[in-house]
C-alpha cells in the first residue's frame, strides 16, 4: 500500500525534491477525504528536537539530539567535533557558523560537495562529505577517541567446564579430570573489575587474580591495578600486585600490535590440552587424535606459556611456547610507554621486594624507533636500551642490550649482560608471512627478575639454583608460506640453560594442499613435530616448582579429506608418535538445521588392536556443549565433555550466550524474543528480549545485522543494529525497535473520517509504521493488547486505535478497528 502511494507521489511531483510540491488528488480514487500535506515537502521535519542516528558517507557514527527549525537541521559544535574529519576538514567546516533560535549551528552543507539529508521516518540524518576531509585512521577502521563507548554497568560470568576421564585396562577405576575456569566481571562506567578463577578435582578452587582496569582516553593508555601479570616487551613476565599505566597497543593500527602465540602438535589418541602461564589456566581444549593447532590465545599472553598434553592412553607431555612480543616499533612522533610499581605475588614468591619498572619507545621517523627500560628493586637493578628499524619491503628488526645486577638468596653478587635481536616480515609477493624470528643470549651471571626472586625460594634454591640454572640463550621462529594453493606453517623454539638440565627445543611443520582428482576435491594435510623438553614445572596441588626430567618425542600425521556432499566429508589419516603407528577412518559433518557438528572414527593401531571414537558439539542459546569418547581394545577407554558460555545481568535484564570469547561485548535489546542477530555468532534474543554479542574487537567499529529472513511472521523489526566502537572490556547497549503480535488489514472507524495518506505511528517506539490507504484501511504488523498506536493527519488531527481480544482473535480478512479521538 505504501509503495503504491509513494509511487504516485513520485510520478505526480516535480523532478526536484528541493521545493514544495502540490498534488492533484483527482488521480487518487478514494471515497473518503485525502490528506497529502505531509508529503508536500521532501523529508519535511516539523520544528523541534529529535533523537536521530547520524551517518557519515553511509556509515553509522553516533546518535545525537538534532534541533530542527524551518525544516533545517542544526549541527551543533559537539556533533561537529564527533565527525571523523582531519585537520583540514575541521578548519573548513567550522567556518560555517549560524545562529538558530539562539543556538550556535554549523551549516556544513554550504561546503562544496557536502550534503545533509534528514529522514525522520527512518530516524536518521545522513551527512555526505568528500573523502579528502575524512581522517585517515577512520578510513582504515579506526575512529576518534571521542566516539569510543564505555558501555553500561553490568555483572557477568564467563565459564568453561571441562571433563576428561580415561581408564587403562591394566588399572582399576577411571582417572577423572574435571576442571573449570573463567572470569567474574563487573563494569561500572569506564572501570572494569575482574576475578579470574579456576578449580578442579585435583586442587581446590581459587581466584587466581583480582584486578581492575580502565582506559585513560586523554593519553591513549590503560591503567591496571590489583593482582595481574607483569607484561613487558623487554623483560620476562611474572605475577605482581600493584599498578601499571601503559599505552594501549589496541589503539594502534593492527600491523603495529603484538602477535598471539600458536600451540601445535600431534596426538595419537584423544587428548585434553591445557595452556597455563605461571600456574594460571589460559585455555583448556579437548582434541581428537591427530594434529592440533590452537591459535586463538589472547595477545596479552606474553612470556613463556606451559602446555600440558594428557592423552587417553595415560601419557602426559609437557612443553613450552614463547608468547613474547617481537618488536618495539612506534609510529613517528608517538610515544609508547609502560610504568609499573608493586610487589611480586605472594602465592608464587617467598621473596617479595617492592619494585618499579618503566619502559618507553619513541618513533623518530617512519624508519627508526628508540626504546629504553629499567626494572629496579632493593637488591636488583636492570637497564635496557635498543632500537627498532622499519626496513619497508624487507620487514622490520630490533636489537636491544640489557645489563642486570643482583644480590641472590645466598647473598652472592652477580652481574651480567643480555642482548637480543628480532625480525618480522610479510612478503606478500611470495606469500610469505614471517610472524617472528628472534635470538637472545644471556651471560651466565645475568638474571631476569623472576630468576632473581626464585633464588630466595628455600624449596628450590638448593635444587635448582645451586648450579646457576638461569637462561643461556633462546631462539624462535614462526612463519607462514603459500605455494600457490599450498599453505604451510613452520615454527621452531629453543631454550638453553647454563647447567643444561632444562634445555628444550621443539619444531612444528603444518602443510595443507587441495587436490582435484577426476572432478573430486580432496584436501591433503601433513603435520611434523619433534620435541626435546626438560624444564621447571609447577605442582598445581602444592604450588611448588618441580624439576621435570628430560624427555624427547617426535611424530607426524598425514591425512586426506574427501567431501561427499553437503557439509559432510570422509577422512583417512595416518599418525606416528615415537614409532607407534595408527590409522584412522572418520566421517564428519555439519547439520545446518540445529548447527551441530559430529564426527565418528574407526582406528587401527599397529595392525594389532582396534578402536572407535566420536564427538558431537552443538551451540544452544545459552551454552556451547560438546561430548566425545574413544575406546581401544586391550588398552584404554576415554570420555570427555565441555560446556562454555556467558551469563550477564544488567538493569535491562538477564542475558546469556553460548560464547565467552573476547573482552568487549554488545547487549542488543529488542523487547521481543526470537530476533536473530548476525555477528560473531547467530545470537537470538531471549525471553527478556535480549541478545548478547561476544567477541567484539575493542577500539574498532563493530558490524552486526538483523537476520530478517529468520524472523517469525508475528515479529516486525523497524530498526537496524548500528556499529559501535567500544573500549576494552566495555559492554555496549543498543535498543532496537521491534514489534511482536498479530498482522492484519484494519478498517479504521470512528467519529472522524481518517483520510487517505494519514500516518500511523507506534507511540511507544515513536516510529511510523504505516500509511492509511483507500477507504480508511491500513495494514498493521505486530499488534497486541498493549499496543499504543495513533493516526495523525492535517493540522494536529489524530485518533488512537482501540485494540481488544476480539480484534486479535478475529479471522476476518479486514478487521474493523475503532480509532477514538
N, C-alpha and C positions, 0 to 999 in steps of 0.2 A: 504494500500500500504506500509506504513511504517512498519507495523507489519510484512509483508512478507519479507521485506528487512532485518529487524533486525533478523528475524528467520534464514535467510540464513547466516547472519554474525555469529550467534551463532553456527550453525551447522558446518560451514566450518572453524571455527577458532580453535586454540588450547585451551585446558581447562583452562590454566592460563590466566588471564586478565592483568598480570603484565608486559608482554613483547609485543613487536611489532608483528603484525600478518600479513601474506601475504595471499591474497585471490585468488582463482582460478576463473577467470572471465568466464571460459568455462561453468560453471554451470548456469550462468545468461544469459537468452536469451533476447537479445535486439539488434535492428538494428542499434542503434546509439552507440556512444562510452560510455565507463564505467569509472567512477572515484570513487573509494572507498578509496582514500588516507586518508580521514578524519576519517576512521574507523580502520586504521591500528594499532593505539594505543588506548587502552581503556581510555575513558574520557580525550582525549588529549586536552590540552589548550595551545594556542599559547602565546608567551611571551607578557606581558602587564599587566595592572591593570584593574580589573573588580569589579563592584559593585555586591556582592553576599550576599544572605541570609545565615546566619550562624546558623546551627542546632547542638545541642549537645545532644547526645543519643536520637535522633529522635524528639526533641522539638526545635521549633524556639527560637533563642536567640536574635539576632540583625542583622542588615545589615551593612556590612563593605566593604571597598575597599581593595581587596586582590591582591597583586603583585605575578605574576607567572613568573618563569624563568626555562627553560628546563623542562616544564611540572610539576614543583614543586611549591606548594603554599608557600608564605612567611607569617607565622603567626607572626604579629607584637606584640610588648610589650603591646600596647593599647588593642589589641584584647585578649591577654592572661589575662590581668587584668579584662576584662569583663566576662571571663569564670567563672562559679559559683563553683570554686574549694574551698576546705577547706585549712587550712594552710599546711597540709602535701602535698596536690596536688600542690599548688603553688611552694613550695620548690623543689619538684621533677621536675616539668615541666620547671621551669625557669633555670635549669641547662643545658638544651639542646639548646645552642646558636650557630648560624652560621651567616655568612655574605654573603648576596646575592646582588651583584651589589652595594656594599657599604651600604646596609640596614641591620640592625640587625634583624634576624629572629629566631624564636623558633621552632625547629624541634621536636614538641611534640610527633610525631608518632614514635619516637625512644624509647619511654617508652613502656614497655611490655603491650600488650592488648589494645593499643591505636591506632586508625586508623584515617586518614584524607582522605576523598574521595571527589573530586570535580565533579560537573556536570554542565557544562556551559550551556547546553541546558535547564536545569531547573533553572538556575540562583542560584545555591545553593552549599554550601560546608558543608559536614557532618563530625562532629568530634565525634568519639566514644571513651569513656573512662570508666574505671572501676568505679562502683558506690561508692567505698570506697574513691574516691578522690573528690566526689561531696559534697558541703556544706549541712548540714542537713536542713537548712532553705529553700534551693532550693528544696529539696526532698518533702517538705510539702507545696509547693505552693508559697513560698516567694523567692524573688530574691535580689541580692545585690543592694545597692542604686546606684551603677554606671550604672545600667541598667534601672533606672527609667526615664520615658519620661515626660518632662514638656509640651509637645504638642505644638500647634500652637497658634498664636494670632487670636482672633475672637470675635464677638459680638453675644449675643443670648438673647432670651426671652423665659422663661418658663411661661406659662399662665394656669390658672384654672378659668373657668367661670361657676358659678352655679346659677340656677334659681329654686326657690321653692315658690309656691303660693297656698294658701288654702282659702276656703270660708266656714264659718259656716252658716247654714240655718237661724239662729236667728240674723245674722248680715247682713249689706248691704256691697256689694263690696268684692273684693278679697284682701287678705293680701299678698302683693308681697315681696319676699326676693331675690333680685338679688345681687350677690356678685362676686368679682373677687380678686384673689391674685396670687402672683408668684414672680419671680426673674428676674431682668435685670442684665445680667452679661457681663463682658469684661475681656478677657485674654490677657496679654502681657508678653510673656516669662514665667517666673515662678511666676508672680504676677497675682492674681485673684481679681477683683473688683466686688462687688455685691451690689445690691439695692433691698431689699425686699419691695414689695408694696401690698396694699390691699385697697379695696373700696367696697361700697355697696350703695343701695338706701337709707339706713338708716344713713350713715355717709359719709362724703366726702372722696375722695381718698387721700392717703398719702404714702410716703415712710417711712416705719416703722423703717428701719435701713439702714445705708450706711456704708459699711465696706469693708475691703480687707484682703487678707491673702496670705502667700507664704510659701512653705516648706523650711526649713533650713536643707539641707542634711547632713552637717558635724556633726550636733549634734542630728539628728533624731527628729527634732522639727518643730513646726508650729508657725509662727509669724502672729498674727491677730491685726488689727488696725481699728479704727473707732467706730461706734456705734454697739455694739454687746451684747450678753448675757454673763454675768459673769458666767462661768462654773467652777464648783469645785466638787471634790469628797468628800469634807469635809463640805463646807458652802452652805447655800441656795443660789440660783441664783437670780440675779437682773439685770436690764438693765444698761449698763455702756457705757461711751465714753472714749476711751483710747487705750492702747496697752496691748497685752498679748503674752508672749512667753511660750510655753508649749511643753513637749514631746508629740508626736502624738501616741495615742493608736492604730491607724490604721496600724502603722508599726509593731505592736506586733502580736504574734500568736493569733488566734481567741479566744482561751479559756481564754486569759487574757484581752479581751476587755470588754467594758461595754455592758449592755443589753438595749434593747429598751422597753419602757413600752407598755402594752396592754390595750386597751379600749374595754370593752364588756358590754353587757346587752341585754334587750329585749324591743321592742316597739310593741304596739298594732295596730298601723297604719303606713303607710308610713311616713318617717321622714327624716330630714336633721340633721346631727351630725357635729358640729363644735368643733374642738380641738384648744384651744388657750394657749398661755403662756404669762402672763403679757400683755394681750391685743393683742399680735401678732398671727395671724392665722397660724396654722401649717398644718391643713388639714380640708377639707370640704367633707363630704360623704353623698350621698343620699342612704337610705336603705329601704328595704321592711319591712312590718310588720313581727315581729318575732325576733329571736335572731340575734345579730350582733357582729362582732369581728374585731377590727382594730388593726393589729399587725405589720404594716409596717412603724411606726414612726421612725424617724432618731434616732440613738444612741446619737446624740448631744442634744436631748431633755431632758436635766437634770432639776431637780427641779420639782415643782408642776405644773401639767397641768390642765387647766379648760376645762371641757366638757359640752357643751350645746346640749340638745336633743330637737328639735322642731318638734312636731307631727302634722299630718294633721288635727286632731281634735282641734288644738289650744293649747294643753297642752305643757308646756315647763318644762324640767327637767334640773337641774344643778348638777354636782358632780365633784370631783377632783380625779386625779390619780397621784401618785408619780413616777417620772421618774428619780430618782437619781441612780447613780452607787452604787453597793452593796459592793464591796471590793476594797482594795488598795494593791493588791499583785503585786510584782515586780520580774522579773527574777533575778537569782543570779548574784551579782556583777554589776547590772544595776541600773541606777538612773532615776526615773520618777519625773518630776517636773512641776510646773506652776508658773509663775510670772506675776502679773497684776498690772497696775497703771492707774489711771484716775479719773473720776468723775462720779457720778450717772447720768443717762439720764434725761435731762431737762423736757421732756414731761411727765415723770412718777413721779418725786420727786420735791418738792419745796426746800428741803434742799439738797444741792449738795456739800458736802465737798470732798476734794481730799482724795484719799485712796491709799494704797499699800497693796498687798496681795502676799504671797508666800507659796507654799506647796511643799513637796518633799517626795518621798518614795524610800527606798534603800533595795535591796534584799540581805540579809546577806548570805543566802544559799537557798537550794531548799525548805526550810520549813518555814522560818521566814523572814518577811519584817517589817521594822520600818518606820513610817512616822510622819511628823510634819507639822504644818501650822500656819500661822498668818495672820490676817487682821487688818490693822492699819489705823486710821484716827485721826483727831484732838481731837475729844471727844468720840472716840470708839477704843477699843483695844480688840482683841480676840486671844487666843493662844490655840493650839490643839496638842496633842501627841497621838500616837496609834501604834498598831501593827497588822499585818496580818499574819495568820498562815495557811500553807498548811497541811491539815490533810490526804492527799493522798486519800485512798478509802472513807474516811468519809467526804470528801469535803474540804471546806476552811472556815475560820472565821476571823473576825477582830473586834477589840474593840478600841474605842477612847474616850478621855476625853477633853472637851473644857471649857475654862474659859473666860468670856467676862465682860468688864467694859464699862459703857457708861454714858453720860450726856444727858438726854432726852430733848424733846422740852419744858417741863415745868421746866427745869433746875435741876431736881432731879437726884441724882447719884444712879445708880443701878449696881449690880454685882451679877453674878450667874454662876453656873456650869451646863454643859450638857454632857451626856455620851450616847454612842450608841454601839450596838452590831449587827453585820450582819453575815449571814451564807449562804453558797452556796454549792450545791452538785448535782451530777448526778450519780445515782446508776443504771448503765446500766443493771446489772444483774436482777434488779427488774423492769426495765422500768420506773424508777422514775427520773424526772428532776426537782430538786428544783431550780428555777431560782433565787429566792431571799427570804430571811427571815430576817427581821430586827426589832429592837426595839430601840427607843430613848426616853430619859427622860430629861427634862429641868426644872431647878428650876424656881420659879416664877419671880425672878429678873434677869433671863438670857434672853438676847435679841440677836436675829440674826441681822445682819447688816440691812437687809430690814425692820425689825420691828423698829429698831432704827431710820432709815430715816423717816418712816411714823409717828413717834411721833412728828415730826416737821410740819406735814401737818395740816394747820389750819382747813381744811374742816372736817377732820376725827379725830383730836386729842380729841375733847370733846366727840365724839360719840363712837369711837372705843377703844381708849386707856385709857379713864378715869377709866375703871375697870381693867386695866392691862391685856389686852386681848392678851397676847402672848402665844405661843405654850407650852403645858404641856408635852404631850407625843405623840408618833407616832408609830404605829405598822403596819407591812406589811408582806405579804407572797404571793408567787406565785409559783405554781408547776404544772408540767405535770406528768401524770401517765398512764402507759399502763398495762391493764389486759388482756393478750392475744391479741385479736383483738379489744378490747375495749380501747379507749383513753379518757383521762379526763384532763381538765384544771380547776384549782381552784385558786382563788385569794381573798385576804382579806386585806383591808386597814382601818385604824382607826386613826383619828386625834382629840385630845382633847386639849382644851384651859383652862387657869386658871379661866376664868369667865364663862365657859360652854356655851357661846352664839354661838360659831362657831363649836361646836363638830360635827363630822361627822364620819360615818362608812359605809362600803359597802363590800359585798361579792358577788362573781360570781362563778357559777359552770357550766361547759360545758362538756357534755358527748356525745360520739358517739360510735355506735356499729353496725356492719354489721350483717345481718340475712339472712340465706338461707332457704326459705320456699317452699318446693316442687319444687326445682330447680329454684326458682325465687329469685334473690338477692335483698334484701331490706336494707335500711340504716336508722337506728334509731338515733335521736338526742334529747338531753334534755338540757335545759338551766334554771338555777335558779338564782335569784338575790334578794337582799334586800339592801336598801339604806336608811340611815338617815343622811340628809345633812343640814348643816346650816353654811354658811361661807361668807366671804367678796368677792364680785364680782366687776367687772368693768362695768361702764356705758360707752359703746363704743362711744356714741354720745358726752357726756360731758367730758369724760376722768377722771371721779371721781369715787372713790370706794364707793360702796353702800352695805348696810347690807342686806343679804338675809335671810328671816325668815326660821325657822326650817320646814323641810318637810320630810316625810317618805314615802317610797314606796317599794313594793315588787311584784314580778311577776315570772312567769315561762312559759316555752314553751316546748311542746312535739311534735315531728314531725317524720314522716316516709316517706322515698323516695323510689319510685318503678321505676327502669329503664324499659322502654318499647321499647327498640331497638334503635340502633344508638346512638346519643348523646341526646336523649330525655328522660324525666322522668316525673312521676306524683307524687306529694307530698300531704300529708294530715298533717295539723298542727293545734294544739290547743294552744291558748295563754291566759294567765291570767295576768292582771295588776290591783292590788288592788281590787281583787274580780270581776272585769269585764272580762267576758269570750268571746272569739271569736274563730271560726273555719275557716280554710282556705283550700280550694282545689285548687291546682295550677298545671299548665302544663308548663314545661320549656324545653329548648333545645338549641342546638348549630348548626349553619349552617356552615359546612366546606367550602362551596363554597365561601361565602363572609366574613366568620369569625365573623358573628353576633351572639349575644346571645339574647334570648327572653323569656318572662315569662308572663302568664296570670293567674289570680286567681279569685276565687269566694269566698266571705267572708260572714259568718253568725255571727251576734253579738247578744249574749244573747238569740238567737232564736226569736228575735223580729224585727230586721232590717237586711237588706242585703247590700252587697257591691260588687264592682268589682274593680280590679286593674290590672295593667300590666306595663311592661317596656321593652325597646328594646335598645340594645347597639351595636355599630359597630365601629371598628377601620378603618378609612380611611388612605390614605397615609400621610396626613398632619395633621389630627386631630382625636382624640378619642371622640366619641359622645355617649350620652345616653339620652333616653326620657322615661318618665313614668307618671303615674297618678293613682288616686283612687277616688272612689265615694261610699258614704254610704247614704242610704235612710234616709231622715229626719234628716241629721246630717251635713255632710260636702262634699266638692269636693276639689280635690287637683291635681296639675300637677307639674312636675319637669323636668329639663333638665340640661345637663352638657356637657362641652367641655374642653378638655385639649390638650396640645401639646407644641412643641418647634419649634422656628424658629431661625436659625443660619446663620450668614453672615461672610464669611472669604474671603481671597484672591482667594480661589478656587471656589467661587460662593455661591449660596443660597441653604441651606439645611433645611429640616423640618422633624418632626417626630410626630407621634400621642402620644408618651410617653414623659414625662418630669421627670422621676424618676432618682435619683442618682445625684452625683456631677460631676463625670467624664464621658466622652463620647468619641466615636471614629467616625471620619469622613472618610468614605470609598469613594474613588474617582476611578471610573472605566472608566470615559469619555464617557460612553454609558448608556442609560436608560434601565430600566426593568431587572436589575440584582438583584436578591433577596438574602439578607444576613440573615443567620440564627444566631441570637444572643439572646438578651433578648426579641426580638420581630422580626417578619418577616419584616424587612425593605427592601424596594425596591428603587434602585437608581432612581432619578427623571430626569427631562428633562436636567438638568445640569450634569448628570452622578454621582450625589452624594447621599449617604445614610448615615443617622445619627443614630448611635447606642448609646442609652442611658442606664443608669443603670450599667455602668462598675464599678466594685469594685476597688478602688484605692489600689496601692501597691501589687496587686496580678495579676497573668497572666490572660489575657482575652482570651476567646475561641469563635471565630466566624468562620463560614464557608460559602462558596458559595452554594446556593441551585441549583445544576446543573440540577436537574430534572425539575425545573420550567423555565429554560432558553428558550427563543424563538428560533426558528430554525435559525434565522439570526444572532445570537449572539454566539460568542466563547470567553470563559474566559480562559486565558492562565496562570492564577496565582491562588494562594490561599490567603485567609486572614490570616495574621500572628498574633500570640499572641503579646500583648503589655503589658507593666507594666506602668501604668500612676500614676502620683502624684495626690493628691486630687484636684479636680476641673479642671484637665487638659483636653484639647480637643486634642486627638491623631489624627494623619493623616496618612492614608495609601493609596498609589497609587497601584491599581491592574491593570494588563494588560488585556484588553478586546477589542474585535473587533466586529463591527456590520456592516453587509452588506450581499451581495449575496454569496451563496455557489455553487460551480460548479467545474467540472473537466476541467482543462485547458490544451490545447496542445500548448507548447511553441515553437514559431517560431522566427527566427532572422538570422543575418549574421553568427553567430556561432552556431554549434550544441551543445545543452545543454545535457551533458552526464547523464547517469543513475547514481544515487547516489548524484547528486548535491543538495546542501542545499538551502532551500528557507527561507528568513528572512523578517520579518516586520521591516524595518529600523527605523520607528518611535518608536516602542516598544522595539527595539533591541532584538528581540525574534525569535528563529527558529520556523517556522510554518509548515514545510513540507519537504519531500524529493522527488526529481524527480524520477519517475518510468520509465517503459518501454516506448519507443517511445516518450520521452521528455514530458510525461504527469505528472500532479500533481494535487491533489485535494486541492483547496483553500477555506477557510471559512472567512466570514466577510469582503468581498472585496467591496469597494465603490470607487467613483470617486477620492477621496483624498488619497487613499491608496498608500503607498510608499513601494513597495515590490521588493526585489532584490534576485538574484540567484547566488550562489558562488560555484566554483569548481576549482580544480587544483591549480596552483601557481598564485594566485591573479586574476584568470579569473572570470568575473562576467557580469551580464546584469540586466536590470531593466524592470519590466512589465509595459506595456502601457495600462492603463485602460480608456475606454471611455464608453459613454452611450450605444452604440450598443452592447458592450460585456455584460453589466449589464442587458440589456433588452432582450438578446438573449434567445431563448428557446431550443437551441441545447444541446444535451447530453454532447458533448465535444466541448468546445468553443475555437476557435483559438485566441491566445493572443501573440502579438509581445513582444519579450524580447530584448530590444535595449542595445547596449554597452554604 
